[in-house]
Amino acid sequence: MHLNRRSLVAWAGSSLAASSLPVIAQSASAAPQSNPNAPPWHNVRHYGATGDGSTIDSPAINRAIEAASALGGGTVYFPAGTYASYSIRLKSSITLFLEQGATILAAPTPHDGLPTGGYDSAEPQGPWEPYQDYGHNHWHNSLIWGEGLHDIAILGMGLIWGRGLSRGWDSEVALPDSNKPGVGNKSIALKNCANVTLRDFGILQGGWFGLLATGVDNLTVDNLVIDTNRDGMDFDCCRNVRVSNCTVNSPWDDGICPKSSFALGYPRPTENLTITNCLVTGHYQLGTVMDGSWKPIPADQKPYRTGRIKCGTESNGGFKNITISNCVFDHCHGFELVSQDGAICEDITLSNIAMRSVIAAPLFLRLGSRMRGPAGTPVGSIKRVLFSNIVSSSATLSPSVFSGIPNHPIQDIKISNVYLQHFPDDRPAPLNPPENESAYPEPEMFGPLPATGFYLRHLQNIEVSNLEISLDPSSSSHPTLPAITLQDVNGADFFRLRLPRSTPAFQLNQVTDFRHFGSQFLPDFSSPSITTHTL
């Protein structure tokens, strides 16, 4: 039995019969003996895998991996078929190759009254467990996992279907709690690995994480299609990561999410990361991006439509040397960069980005002080961040927001060649929105904001050039809020702006060293110190 990607949506509505569940593939004695003259490819069917979609094939798959490892490494080959599995344990110098038509299916967790089995147990808790959610602290309770490995890969045009995995929201789905024995909650989990390549396959319904990579160095992720029910892929405390040519549909959580948590037991930055040529969205029904039908979620069933690229929220170690380019954000939240737990965020660029129907803020920078980590950790920083060649159309709710906290400004920001079309609701907004220094960071955390394009608070040194902010041309109502509001900003330079003529251009509060010049329909203005001024 095997499924192509177009047939998966129909099958997703069915369930594996409990009576067919824990049939275990052939015993270890059926596996061939190690042979130094064996070919480098190890076909899982030669080790007892059936690929029939109901027999549990993970024992046979793990035998194939062990046999290849005993020979110094090799490729474990999955021909067309559906391989129902519990935990598959990777080893160094091993490649899993999924042929076209091959599916690794996360089997349902056994229930009371059925034979024992299930996914590998989560690791024992460490003292740093409270600093991040349960899913970030454990790797072994996954469909495919590896720890302390080197030179590993998963390749091929096949599919990983995390159907039996928990996504951690057990009140909403008929899946067991993520922290119960035998339950798996990630499709792929890697910890402290090096030289990893993931290419060409798909992940459907990936559980809590389609991919969780923690402490992984030299990681290449290319040409994946991820159509999932929580995070698409998270890169936590990783170095030298290249993500390219990927499509992620994740309506219920983030699409591509660099993080820098305390899950390794110490702060480690995510650095030297590139994300390019990717589409992220939260707009489509689960499975319909995978099968190519691209069916939007009905309007009366729309979830939060997260689906974005987000650096954070877990942010103990920081983000350094990151470039995000040539990406599309489609019906999802916008880009977010957060230092909430002491992270040092610096040398980051976002360029050549197209956004459509973004919810909340197209661009969101937040330096806060939740400080979920060891006591005494100082507040972090965000500095040297560049935005260029960005277009956003039909954005709703919040303007773009850059907000530090008192005495901890975001620093050294440059914005150039940006077009923002925004459809604000023009709710009444206070001049001084709440700081909410330790609140969970989202654009909506401040409530209504007094701007239609940019709300900038607690910043030092921002330069903006060639920016256009456009309001809904078809709307009969005209917002009265200013296009750009600055509050507690030291050093602001604006050049060649095109702003709505029906509203104030700037609202300035506690701003020093401000200059604006070279804009049509707006007089040049500069001042070394401004208490309150509308321009």
CORJOUR-V654473 format. One record per residue. N is the residue number from 1. RES is the residue in one letter. PSI is psi in whole degrees, 0 to 359 (NA if undefined). NEAR is the number of other ideal C-beta (glycine too) atoms within 12 Angstrom. Layout:
# CORJOUR-V654473
n->N res->RES psi->PSI near->NEAR
n->N res->RES psi->PSI near->NEAR
This chain:
# CORJOUR-V654473
n->1 res->M psi->126 near->23
n->2 res->H psi->158 near->29
n->3 res->L psi->136 near->35
n->4 res->N psi->172 near->26
n->5 res->R psi->328 near->33
n->6 res->R psi->334 near->20
n->7 res->S psi->354 near->25
n->8 res->L psi->324 near->37
n->9 res->V psi->318 near->27
n->10 res->A psi->319 near->15
n->11 res->W psi->335 near->27
n->12 res->A psi->335 near->29
n->13 res->G psi->346 near->13
n->14 res->S psi->176 near->15
n->15 res->S psi->148 near->19
n->16 res->L psi->131 near->29
n->17 res->A psi->139 near->14
n->18 res->A psi->327 near->18
n->19 res->S psi->341 near->12
n->20 res->S psi->1 near->20
n->21 res->L psi->280 near->28
n->22 res->P psi->50 near->30
n->23 res->V psi->119 near->27
n->24 res->I psi->134 near->29
n->25 res->A psi->167 near->34
n->26 res->Q psi->152 near->24
n->27 res->S psi->167 near->12
n->28 res->A psi->334 near->18
n->29 res->S psi->343 near->11
n->30 res->A psi->346 near->19
n->31 res->A psi->142 near->30
n->32 res->P psi->153 near->25
n->33 res->Q psi->152 near->16
n->34 res->S psi->137 near->19
n->35 res->N psi->116 near->16
n->36 res->P psi->343 near->12
n->37 res->N psi->9 near->9
n->38 res->A psi->151 near->22
n->39 res->P psi->158 near->17
n->40 res->P psi->342 near->21
n->41 res->W psi->134 near->26
n->42 res->H psi->106 near->39
n->43 res->N psi->123 near->32
n->44 res->V psi->335 near->43
n->45 res->R psi->333 near->31
n->46 res->H psi->346 near->29
n->47 res->Y psi->9 near->36
n->48 res->G psi->358 near->31
n->49 res->A psi->142 near->41
n->50 res->T psi->327 near->32
n->51 res->G psi->27 near->37
n->52 res->D psi->1 near->24
n->53 res->G psi->351 near->34
n->54 res->S psi->322 near->28
n->55 res->T psi->136 near->31
n->56 res->I psi->111 near->43
n->57 res->D psi->357 near->41
n->58 res->S psi->325 near->40
n->59 res->P psi->318 near->35
n->60 res->A psi->320 near->40
n->61 res->I psi->316 near->49
n->62 res->N psi->328 near->36
n->63 res->R psi->320 near->36
n->64 res->A psi->319 near->46
n->65 res->I psi->316 near->41
n->66 res->E psi->321 near->27
n->67 res->A psi->317 near->35
n->68 res->A psi->320 near->38
n->69 res->S psi->322 near->27
n->70 res->A psi->337 near->23
n->71 res->L psi->7 near->26
n->72 res->G psi->2 near->16
n->73 res->G psi->174 near->26
n->74 res->G psi->189 near->32
n->75 res->T psi->128 near->30
n->76 res->V psi->120 near->48
n->77 res->Y psi->131 near->33
n->78 res->F psi->103 near->46
n->79 res->P psi->173 near->26
n->80 res->A psi->136 near->26
n->81 res->G psi->170 near->36
n->82 res->T psi->115 near->37
n->83 res->Y psi->93 near->51
n->84 res->A psi->130 near->41
n->85 res->S psi->153 near->52
n->86 res->Y psi->213 near->41
n->87 res->S psi->131 near->41
n->88 res->I psi->124 near->46
n->89 res->R psi->111 near->34
n->90 res->L psi->159 near->40
n->91 res->K psi->163 near->34
n->92 res->S psi->149 near->27
n->93 res->S psi->33 near->26
n->94 res->I psi->136 near->41
n->95 res->T psi->132 near->34
n->96 res->L psi->125 near->43
n->97 res->F psi->117 near->31
n->98 res->L psi->110 near->42
n->99 res->E psi->157 near->30
n->100 res->Q psi->127 near->22
n->101 res->G psi->357 near->26
n->102 res->A psi->133 near->42
n->103 res->T psi->126 near->45
n->104 res->I psi->115 near->49
n->105 res->L psi->122 near->49
n->106 res->A psi->114 near->46
n->107 res->A psi->153 near->44
n->108 res->P psi->148 near->34
n->109 res->T psi->132 near->37
n->110 res->P psi->146 near->26
n->111 res->H psi->171 near->20
n->112 res->D psi->137 near->11
n->113 res->G psi->349 near->10
n->114 res->L psi->160 near->21
n->115 res->P psi->153 near->16
n->116 res->T psi->161 near->16
n->117 res->G psi->194 near->27
n->118 res->G psi->190 near->35
n->119 res->Y psi->159 near->42
n->120 res->D psi->149 near->30
n->121 res->S psi->147 near->21
n->122 res->A psi->151 near->33
n->123 res->E psi->157 near->23
n->124 res->P psi->150 near->10
n->125 res->Q psi->145 near->17
n->126 res->G psi->170 near->18
n->127 res->P psi->344 near->13
n->128 res->W psi->7 near->22
n->129 res->E psi->320 near->22
n->130 res->P psi->350 near->19
n->131 res->Y psi->351 near->35
n->132 res->Q psi->165 near->36
n->133 res->D psi->159 near->30
n->134 res->Y psi->317 near->28
n->135 res->G psi->332 near->42
n->136 res->H psi->344 near->42
n->137 res->N psi->355 near->35
n->138 res->H psi->144 near->37
n->139 res->W psi->328 near->45
n->140 res->H psi->334 near->33
n->141 res->N psi->63 near->40
n->142 res->S psi->164 near->49
n->143 res->L psi->314 near->53
n->144 res->I psi->125 near->55
n->145 res->W psi->158 near->43
n->146 res->G psi->144 near->43
n->147 res->E psi->134 near->30
n->148 res->G psi->34 near->21
n->149 res->L psi->167 near->33
n->150 res->H psi->153 near->24
n->151 res->D psi->68 near->22
n->152 res->I psi->157 near->40
n->153 res->A psi->151 near->36
n->154 res->I psi->120 near->44
n->155 res->L psi->168 near->31
n->156 res->G psi->166 near->32
n->157 res->M psi->17 near->24
n->158 res->G psi->196 near->39
n->159 res->L psi->143 near->47
n->160 res->I psi->117 near->49
n->161 res->W psi->111 near->47
n->162 res->G psi->44 near->47
n->163 res->R psi->321 near->42
n->164 res->G psi->7 near->43
n->165 res->L psi->149 near->50
n->166 res->S psi->146 near->43
n->167 res->R psi->6 near->37
n->168 res->G psi->359 near->32
n->169 res->W psi->72 near->24
n->170 res->D psi->344 near->19
n->171 res->S psi->344 near->11
n->172 res->E psi->341 near->13
n->173 res->V psi->156 near->23
n->174 res->A psi->62 near->16
n->175 res->L psi->151 near->30
n->176 res->P psi->165 near->29
n->177 res->D psi->144 near->24
n->178 res->S psi->331 near->33
n->179 res->N psi->11 near->25
n->180 res->K psi->149 near->23
n->181 res->P psi->140 near->19
n->182 res->G psi->355 near->32
n->183 res->V psi->136 near->40
n->184 res->G psi->148 near->52
n->185 res->N psi->11 near->51
n->186 res->K psi->145 near->52
n->187 res->S psi->310 near->54
n->188 res->I psi->128 near->49
n->189 res->A psi->128 near->50
n->190 res->L psi->134 near->46
n->191 res->K psi->131 near->35
n->192 res->N psi->51 near->28
n->193 res->C psi->166 near->37
n->194 res->A psi->147 near->27
n->195 res->N psi->73 near->24
n->196 res->V psi->137 near->43
n->197 res->T psi->129 near->33
n->198 res->L psi->120 near->44
n->199 res->R psi->134 near->28
n->200 res->D psi->344 near->29
n->201 res->F psi->176 near->42
n->202 res->G psi->155 near->46
n->203 res->I psi->121 near->53
n->204 res->L psi->132 near->45
n->205 res->Q psi->63 near->44
n->206 res->G psi->3 near->52
n->207 res->G psi->206 near->47
n->208 res->W psi->318 near->50
n->209 res->F psi->132 near->53
n->210 res->G psi->316 near->54
n->211 res->L psi->127 near->49
n->212 res->L psi->112 near->53
n->213 res->A psi->119 near->53
n->214 res->T psi->123 near->48
n->215 res->G psi->35 near->39
n->216 res->V psi->130 near->43
n->217 res->D psi->143 near->29
n->218 res->N psi->69 near->24
n->219 res->L psi->127 near->43
n->220 res->T psi->125 near->31
n->221 res->V psi->119 near->45
n->222 res->D psi->133 near->28
n->223 res->N psi->39 near->24
n->224 res->L psi->147 near->45
n->225 res->V psi->119 near->42
n->226 res->I psi->119 near->50
n->227 res->D psi->100 near->48
n->228 res->T psi->171 near->50
n->229 res->N psi->3 near->40
n->230 res->R psi->219 near->47
n->231 res->D psi->140 near->50
n->232 res->G psi->295 near->54
n->233 res->M psi->135 near->49
n->234 res->D psi->134 near->53
n->235 res->F psi->103 near->51
n->236 res->D psi->118 near->48
n->237 res->C psi->40 near->42
n->238 res->C psi->156 near->45
n->239 res->R psi->145 near->34
n->240 res->N psi->66 near->24
n->241 res->V psi->134 near->44
n->242 res->R psi->115 near->31
n->243 res->V psi->126 near->44
n->244 res->S psi->149 near->29
n->245 res->N psi->35 near->24
n->246 res->C psi->151 near->40
n->247 res->T psi->126 near->36
n->248 res->V psi->120 near->50
n->249 res->N psi->113 near->53
n->250 res->S psi->77 near->52
n->251 res->P psi->335 near->40
n->252 res->W psi->0 near->35
n->253 res->D psi->193 near->39
n->254 res->D psi->154 near->44
n->255 res->G psi->293 near->54
n->256 res->I psi->121 near->51
n->257 res->C psi->91 near->49
n->258 res->P psi->139 near->53
n->259 res->K psi->168 near->49
n->260 res->S psi->69 near->47
n->261 res->S psi->186 near->46
n->262 res->F psi->21 near->36
n->263 res->A psi->339 near->42
n->264 res->L psi->355 near->32
n->265 res->G psi->4 near->25
n->266 res->Y psi->157 near->21
n->267 res->P psi->130 near->34
n->268 res->R psi->125 near->32
n->269 res->P psi->153 near->38
n->270 res->T psi->122 near->47
n->271 res->E psi->161 near->29
n->272 res->N psi->57 near->23
n->273 res->L psi->132 near->45
n->274 res->T psi->136 near->34
n->275 res->I psi->121 near->46
n->276 res->T psi->150 near->28
n->277 res->N psi->44 near->25
n->278 res->C psi->152 near->38
n->279 res->L psi->128 near->40
n->280 res->V psi->140 near->49
n->281 res->T psi->158 near->44
n->282 res->G psi->29 near->44
n->283 res->H psi->343 near->38
n->284 res->Y psi->150 near->38
n->285 res->Q psi->143 near->28
n->286 res->L psi->126 near->37
n->287 res->G psi->343 near->37
n->288 res->T psi->342 near->26
n->289 res->V psi->321 near->42
n->290 res->M psi->318 near->39
n->291 res->D psi->359 near->27
n->292 res->G psi->4 near->20
n->293 res->S psi->339 near->20
n->294 res->W psi->58 near->22
n->295 res->K psi->121 near->20
n->296 res->P psi->149 near->24
n->297 res->I psi->131 near->27
n->298 res->P psi->149 near->12
n->299 res->A psi->326 near->10
n->300 res->D psi->0 near->7
n->301 res->Q psi->12 near->14
n->302 res->K psi->128 near->21
n->303 res->P psi->199 near->29
n->304 res->Y psi->341 near->24
n->305 res->R psi->54 near->34
n->306 res->T psi->280 near->38
n->307 res->G psi->14 near->50
n->308 res->R psi->182 near->52
n->309 res->I psi->125 near->51
n->310 res->K psi->128 near->47
n->311 res->C psi->103 near->45
n->312 res->G psi->190 near->46
n->313 res->T psi->326 near->39
n->314 res->E psi->119 near->46
n->315 res->S psi->63 near->49
n->316 res->N psi->315 near->41
n->317 res->G psi->328 near->40
n->318 res->G psi->174 near->42
n->319 res->F psi->125 near->54
n->320 res->K psi->139 near->34
n->321 res->N psi->68 near->24
n->322 res->I psi->132 near->42
n->323 res->T psi->133 near->32
n->324 res->I psi->120 near->43
n->325 res->S psi->155 near->29
n->326 res->N psi->46 near->24
n->327 res->C psi->156 near->37
n->328 res->V psi->130 near->37
n->329 res->F psi->118 near->46
n->330 res->D psi->113 near->37
n->331 res->H psi->59 near->37
n->332 res->C psi->184 near->46
n->333 res->H psi->164 near->46
n->334 res->G psi->191 near->49
n->335 res->F psi->141 near->50
n->336 res->E psi->135 near->51
n->337 res->L psi->123 near->52
n->338 res->V psi->134 near->46
n->339 res->S psi->102 near->49
n->340 res->Q psi->343 near->47
n->341 res->D psi->28 near->41
n->342 res->G psi->11 near->36
n->343 res->A psi->142 near->48
n->344 res->I psi->113 near->31
n->345 res->C psi->119 near->44
n->346 res->E psi->151 near->28
n->347 res->D psi->68 near->23
n->348 res->I psi->135 near->45
n->349 res->T psi->143 near->31
n->350 res->L psi->117 near->43
n->351 res->S psi->152 near->28
n->352 res->N psi->61 near->23
n->353 res->I psi->133 near->39
n->354 res->A psi->125 near->31
n->355 res->M psi->138 near->42
n->356 res->R psi->131 near->26
n->357 res->S psi->49 near->30
n->358 res->V psi->138 near->45
n->359 res->I psi->136 near->37
n->360 res->A psi->232 near->40
n->361 res->A psi->128 near->44
n->362 res->P psi->321 near->46
n->363 res->L psi->131 near->47
n->364 res->F psi->117 near->45
n->365 res->L psi->131 near->48
n->366 res->R psi->119 near->49
n->367 res->L psi->107 near->44
n->368 res->G psi->192 near->42
n->369 res->S psi->51 near->32
n->370 res->R psi->317 near->31
n->371 res->M psi->50 near->25
n->372 res->R psi->92 near->32
n->373 res->G psi->190 near->33
n->374 res->P psi->143 near->18
n->375 res->A psi->143 near->10
n->376 res->G psi->355 near->8
n->377 res->T psi->130 near->25
n->378 res->P psi->160 near->19
n->379 res->V psi->143 near->30
n->380 res->G psi->205 near->38
n->381 res->S psi->155 near->34
n->382 res->I psi->122 near->46
n->383 res->K psi->156 near->32
n->384 res->R psi->69 near->27
n->385 res->V psi->128 near->40
n->386 res->L psi->134 near->31
n->387 res->F psi->128 near->42
n->388 res->S psi->147 near->27
n->389 res->N psi->62 near->24
n->390 res->I psi->133 near->37
n->391 res->V psi->135 near->27
n->392 res->S psi->125 near->41
n->393 res->S psi->145 near->28
n->394 res->S psi->34 near->27
n->395 res->A psi->148 near->42
n->396 res->T psi->166 near->34
n->397 res->L psi->248 near->32
n->398 res->S psi->150 near->41
n->399 res->P psi->176 near->48
n->400 res->S psi->142 near->45
n->401 res->V psi->126 near->47
n->402 res->F psi->115 near->50
n->403 res->S psi->119 near->50
n->404 res->G psi->203 near->38
n->405 res->I psi->165 near->31
n->406 res->P psi->132 near->18
n->407 res->N psi->6 near->16
n->408 res->H psi->78 near->29
n->409 res->P psi->151 near->34
n->410 res->I psi->140 near->40
n->411 res->Q psi->149 near->29
n->412 res->D psi->69 near->26
n->413 res->I psi->136 near->42
n->414 res->K psi->133 near->30
n->415 res->I psi->129 near->41
n->416 res->S psi->143 near->26
n->417 res->N psi->62 near->25
n->418 res->V psi->133 near->38
n->419 res->Y psi->122 near->28
n->420 res->L psi->113 near->42
n->421 res->Q psi->118 near->32
n->422 res->H psi->138 near->46
n->423 res->F psi->76 near->29
n->424 res->P psi->159 near->40
n->425 res->D psi->357 near->22
n->426 res->D psi->40 near->28
n->427 res->R psi->149 near->23
n->428 res->P psi->133 near->15
n->429 res->A psi->135 near->27
n->430 res->P psi->151 near->19
n->431 res->L psi->328 near->22
n->432 res->N psi->86 near->20
n->433 res->P psi->157 near->29
n->434 res->P psi->147 near->19
n->435 res->E psi->316 near->25
n->436 res->N psi->54 near->23
n->437 res->E psi->327 near->25
n->438 res->S psi->7 near->18
n->439 res->A psi->158 near->23
n->440 res->Y psi->132 near->23
n->441 res->P psi->111 near->39
n->442 res->E psi->153 near->31
n->443 res->P psi->328 near->40
n->444 res->E psi->356 near->27
n->445 res->M psi->338 near->30
n->446 res->F psi->354 near->37
n->447 res->G psi->198 near->22
n->448 res->P psi->139 near->27
n->449 res->L psi->146 near->43
n->450 res->P psi->59 near->39
n->451 res->A psi->153 near->47
n->452 res->T psi->337 near->44
n->453 res->G psi->303 near->48
n->454 res->F psi->134 near->50
n->455 res->Y psi->116 near->46
n->456 res->L psi->119 near->47
n->457 res->R psi->136 near->45
n->458 res->H psi->66 near->37
n->459 res->L psi->155 near->44
n->460 res->Q psi->117 near->30
n->461 res->N psi->88 near->25
n->462 res->I psi->135 near->42
n->463 res->E psi->128 near->31
n->464 res->V psi->129 near->46
n->465 res->S psi->145 near->25
n->466 res->N psi->55 near->23
n->467 res->L psi->133 near->39
n->468 res->E psi->132 near->30
n->469 res->I psi->124 near->43
n->470 res->S psi->140 near->31
n->471 res->L psi->170 near->35
n->472 res->D psi->113 near->23
n->473 res->P psi->342 near->14
n->474 res->S psi->354 near->11
n->475 res->S psi->139 near->20
n->476 res->S psi->343 near->9
n->477 res->S psi->148 near->16
n->478 res->H psi->116 near->17
n->479 res->P psi->150 near->32
n->480 res->T psi->355 near->21
n->481 res->L psi->152 near->38
n->482 res->P psi->157 near->35
n->483 res->A psi->317 near->43
n->484 res->I psi->127 near->48
n->485 res->T psi->130 near->45
n->486 res->L psi->133 near->46
n->487 res->Q psi->124 near->39
n->488 res->D psi->62 near->31
n->489 res->V psi->130 near->40
n->490 res->N psi->108 near->28
n->491 res->G psi->92 near->27
n->492 res->A psi->125 near->42
n->493 res->D psi->119 near->31
n->494 res->F psi->133 near->40
n->495 res->F psi->131 near->24
n->496 res->R psi->72 near->24
n->497 res->L psi->151 near->38
n->498 res->R psi->109 near->28
n->499 res->L psi->158 near->35
n->500 res->P psi->133 near->32
n->501 res->R psi->348 near->17
n->502 res->S psi->354 near->22
n->503 res->T psi->164 near->30
n->504 res->P psi->148 near->25
n->505 res->A psi->311 near->36
n->506 res->F psi->143 near->41
n->507 res->Q psi->117 near->36
n->508 res->L psi->128 near->36
n->509 res->N psi->119 near->32
n->510 res->Q psi->59 near->26
n->511 res->V psi->136 near->38
n->512 res->T psi->152 near->24
n->513 res->D psi->61 near->22
n->514 res->F psi->140 near->35
n->515 res->R psi->137 near->28
n->516 res->H psi->134 near->34
n->517 res->F psi->159 near->20
n->518 res->G psi->22 near->21
n->519 res->S psi->140 near->28
n->520 res->Q psi->140 near->14
n->521 res->F psi->8 near->16
n->522 res->L psi->122 near->26
n->523 res->P psi->149 near->14
n->524 res->D psi->148 near->20
n->525 res->F psi->140 near->23
n->526 res->S psi->152 near->23
n->527 res->S psi->139 near->20
n->528 res->P psi->340 near->13
n->529 res->S psi->128 near->17
n->530 res->I psi->127 near->27
n->531 res->T psi->303 near->15
n->532 res->T psi->130 near->18
n->533 res->H psi->139 near->24
n->534 res->T psi->132 near->23
n->535 res->L psi->NA near->33
